[in-house]
Amino acid sequence: MNWLGGLETVLKTASDVLNAGVAIVAFSLFIFSVTFKNWEKVTYSFTLLLFCVMVIFGADAFVTVISSPDTLNFILKIHWLGLIFLPTSYFLFSDSLLTMTGKPSKGKRRLYGYFVLIVSLIFTGFLLVNRMIGRIVIDQTPAVFTERTIINDFFTFFFLATLLASWWNFIRAYRRTVTTASRRRMLYLIVSSLGPAAG
């Protein structure tokens, strides 16, 4: 069974390298996006999405090299903060793409945008009062993790529901594009936006 231990070590190392790599690339794109001169709704929402990805994967990269429980708790809270706002930024990005195709955000979409922002703020409150995540487990392989709480289950539902709403916006935005070039660009944006959700 030595090969299992070796495989676990290789996979853990690869995961650490990928976490650090994603955080660095997200940071680079974030800096580029912040300095972008044309600040439209798409740029703003994309920058927010990049910031969430940068926070999540940056915190993951630090978790692997820290052993102090207090510091781990702080880093994991930062990780969860990025995770809490990821579905919100994802929806705002999809909404801005749909708006760009000539379908402005009115009525239900605008209300849902406010709703997801408020829900993210509520989950942030739970995180700050130590109700969002459970006890940190550091003595089990393969990695540090936190125990589930009932609020985690609510967050999972919120996360999935918001991603589905975002994907419906992506599909509508793609259908509303007319030219071949704009459809191709829209497809690139939609496929590349799979990354944050999959990660």
LINTALIN-V178333 format. One line per field, one symbol per residue. ss: DSSP state (H for helix, E for strand, L for the rest). phi: phi as a letter, one per 40 degrees, with the letter a starting at -180 (. if undefined). psi: psi as a letter, one per 20 degrees, with the letter a starting at -180 (. if undefined). A space follows every 50 residues. Layout:
ss=???
phi=???
psi=???
//
This chain:
ss=LHHHHHHHHHHHHHHHHHHHHHHHHHHHHHHHHHLLLLLLHHHHHHHHHH HHHHHHHHHHHHHLLLLLHHHHHHHHHHHHHHHHHHHHHHHHHHHHHHHH LLLLLLLHHHHHHHHHHHHHHHHHHHHHLLLLLLLEELLLLLLLEELLLH HHHHHHHHHHHHHHHHHHHHHHHHHHLLLHHHHHHHHHHHHHLHHHHHL
phi=.cccccccccccccccccdccccccccccccccccccccbcccccccccc cccccccccdccdcbbbcdcccdcccccdccccccccccccccccccccc chbccbfccccccccccccccccccccccgbcbcccbbbbccacabccbc cdcccdccdccccccccccccccccccbcccccccccdccccccddccc
psi=jhhggggggghggggggggggggggggghggghhjphnnrhggghhgggh gggggghgghhhhijpiphghgggghhgghghhhighghgghghhhghhh jjnqoqdgggghghghggghhghgghghjkigqbqpoijqqirprqqqrh hgggggggggghgghghhgggggghiqgqgghggghggggghihgggg.
//
